[in-house]
């Protein structure tokens, strides 16, 4: 169950210093603001913690705050609620979904599992609470390889919902996985042809790619990893120019960490600038303020569902 927010006229907020108001509300509510790397830069700068899905899950599991304000997408806020049933969990915009989660409905996933009895279902965290509850282990792009390597070789593995991440993991681990045919609308848009053309114009640039990208794009990458992995690689590598094949929000942290370096978003088909996630960018400073002021939209989960979804998340955290 999700409690929706009341409508508000953004014009009425024009006189407010939103950053100051959000800080005040955070103190009054004993709240923590968790933001994904793909959020707009203003939200990243005022968040208490910015990270990828694994780091945000770990932060949500350990926070002492009474209120968790999740500047991310719905499955992330649900994960925070699964880990913190007694805390108030807020999401600025309920329409901030995920193409991977939307493309893997629980009923179809259950049928997928039933077609492969005895298999271990390792499910990417980009899924609904209902799909998590039907899974054996949750993973993120940061820990998926480590988790797969811990599964006995005689056990067959189902992997959902991102097929490109699944194929990358098959290549890395040598394990045969049965893949759900899902993909991310942002990473799916990166074009091999346009990337090669960009590399010709920037011959010294290293290509950093998220494993949600199609295999044709990954084969041109100098480094493939999670958003945190990409940030870490760029920070420590001596190269001064990088082409980044993931959602463009990560460039804000990369530029802050390495202002002397150049970061270029990888292009889509025909060179389009289509590397922004439309779901992630639904959250704004105005919506963040309103959700804290009104304490809505609130994420709430039925307790039985929450407990079933908690088990595979705890297994992930233990195996990580």
N, C-alpha and C positions, 0 to 999 in steps of 0.2 A: 504494500500500500504506500502511496506517495501523496503527501499533502501538498496541494498546489499553492503557489504564491498568489497574492492579490495583485491585480493590475495596478501599475503606477505610471504616471506621466513623466517621462525622462526630463521634460522641460522644467518640472518643479524642482529638480535637483541641481539646476545650473548654478545656484548661489552657494552650493556646499563645496567645501574642500573635502572631496571624497576620501583622499588618503588619510586625512586627519580624522574624519568621522569613522572610517573603518578601524583605525587604530584605537579610537575611544571605545567603540563597540566590542572590540576584541578584549580589551581590558575588563570591561564591565561583565562580559559573558564568560570570561576565562576560556576564550576560544583559541584554537590553533587554525591557521590557514595553510592548507597543503595545496601546492600547485604543480601541475605537470609541466614539463619542459615546453609543451606545445601551446601553452596559454600565451595571451598577449603579454608584451614586455612589462606593461605597467602592473599587471597582476603578479608576475614573477618577482618584481622588485619589492613588493610589499609582503609577499608570502613569508611565513616562518620557515618553510622548507620547500625547496623545488627539487624534483627528482623524476625518475622513471617509475614504471609500475611497481617493480620490486621494492625500490626504496620507499615509495609512498605507502605500500602495504606494511612495510616494517615500521614506518613512522606511525601509521594509524594503530598498529598493534601495541605500540609502546607509549603513546601520548598520555599525559596526565591531565590534559585539558578536559573541561566539561562539554565543550562544543567543538565539533570538527566541521570546518567549512572547507568543502572540497572544490577547488577550482580545477575541474577536470571534466570527465564525462560520467554518465550514469553508472556504468559498471564499476568505476573506481569508487564512487560514493557508496554504492551497494557493498563493496568489499569492506569499506571502512565501517559500515553499520554491522556487517557480519562479525567483524572483529570487536566491535564496541556496542553491544546491544543496549546498554544503559545510557549511552551518550546521545546527545542531539547531533544528528548529521545533516548538514545542509548542502544543497547544490544550487548554484545561482540560476541555472536554466535547465529545466527538465527535458528540453528538447536536445540537449547535448548528449547525443547517443553515440553509436559506433557502428560502422558498416559491417564489421566482423561479427559483433554481437547480434545485430539485426538479421544477418544472413545465416544464423544458426539457431532456429527456434527449438525450444526444449523438446517438443513432441517429436520432431524430426531427429533430434540428437538421440533421444531415447531409442527410436527405431534403429538408428545407426549402431548403437551399442548392442541391441538385441540381435542384429545380423552378425555380430562377431562375439559370441559368448566366450568368456574366459580371458578376453583381452584386457589389458590395462589401458584405461582411458586417461591420457595426459592432455589436459585442456589449457590452452592459452588463456591468460587472465582476461582477455578482451571478449568476455561472454557474460550472459545474464546470470543472476543468482540462481535461477532455475536450472541452467545448464551446469553451473558449478556443483549444484546438489546432485547431479547425475554423474559426476566425474570422480575418478579415483585420486588424481593429483592435479593441482593447478600449477602452471609455470608462467614465467615471463620470458622475454627474449634474453634477459640477463642470465637466467639460471636453467633454461630448458635443456641445454646440452649436458650440464652437470646432473640434472635429474634423470635424463634418459640413460646416462651411463651407469646409474645405480639400479636400473631395472634388470633382473636376471635375463640372460640372453635367450632362455627358452620361453620367455613371456612375450606374446605379441602385443604391440602397442598401437592404439588408435590415437591419432593426433588431430585436434580440431581447435579453432576453426580456420586457421590461416595456412593455406596450402603452400605458399612460398616459404614461410618460416619452416614448415614441415620438411620440404625438399632440402632446404639448407641444412637442417639437422640430420637428415639421412646421409648427406654427403659428409658431414663432420663426424658422425658417430659410426657410420657403416651399418646402422640398424635399418631394417625394413619397417616402414610405418604405413599404416592405412590412413589416408588423409581425407579430411573433410574438405570439400572444394570451395573454400571461402577465401576472400582477399580484402585488403584495405583499399578503400577508394582513393586514398592519397598516394600510397606507395605503388599501386597498380598503374598510376598515370605516368610514372617516370619512363622515359623513352630511351632505348639503347641508341637509336640513331642520333637523337639530339644530344645525348651524353657524349658520344664519340665526337660529334662536331664541336661541342664545347671544349673537350679535352684538346682538340687540335688548336684551339685559340688560346688555351692555357696549358701548354705542354709540361710545365713544372708542377702543376697542381696535382695533389693526391686526391683520390676519390674515396669518400667515406660513405658507407651505405648501411641502411637498416635491413635486417634479414627478411622483413616483410616485402621487400622489393622483388620483382620477378627475377628469375635466374639469369636472364639475358642482361640485366643491369648489374647484378652481383658479380658477374664474371669480369667486369671492368674495374671492380673496386680494389683498392689497396688495403682497405680494412672494412670488415663487416662486423657489426655488433649493435648492441642496444644503444639507446640515446646516451646513456651515461658512458658507455664504452666509447662511443664516437667522440664525446666531449673530452674524455680522458686522453684518447689517442691524439687528438688535435693539440691538446695542451702540452703534451710531452714530446711530440714529434718535432724535429727541427725544421721541417718544411714550413714555408711561409704562405702557401696558397693551397686551399682545399675546396673541392667540389663536394657538396653535402647532399646525399640522396635520402632525405627523410623530411618530416614536416619542418617547415622553416622556422618555427618558434624556437628551436634549439640554437639557432644562430645568435640569439640575444646573449645566451650564456657563453657561447664560444667567443664572441667579440669582447665580452666583459673579462673573460679569462685571458684572452690573447689579443689585445687591441692592436698589436703590431702586425697581426696576420690578416690575410684576406680570405673570406668565406663566401662561397657562391652557391646558391641553391641550384640543385640539379634541375634541368628542364623536363617538361612533359613533351608530348607529341607536338611537333612543329615549333618547339621552343617555347611553349606556353609556360607562364608562371603559375602553375597549378599545385604548388606544394603546401598550401594551407588547408588544414582540416576544417571543413565547414562546421563540424560539431564542436570541436575544441574552441573555435573562435566565437561561438555563441555567448560564452561568458564574457561579461564586460565589467568594468569598474562599477558602473551604475547598478547592474544586477547583483554584483557581489555585495554592495552596500545595502541594497533593498532586502536581500535574503537574510542578512544579519540583523537589520532593523526589525523586520517582520517575523524573523525566525521561521521562514518558509522560503522555498519548498523544503519540507523535511522528508528524509528517507526513512521509511519504516518497513520492516519485513515480518511476515508471519514466523513465529518462533520455530515451528517445525522445519520450515524451509531454511531458516537461518542456521540451525544446528546441522542440517545435512550439508549445507554449503560450506560450513566452517571446517569440516573434517578435511577435505582436500586442500584447503588453504593452509591449515596447520601443517599438513604433510609437506607442502611446498616450503614453508618457513623452516621446518626441521631439516629438510634435505638440502636447503640452501646454505 
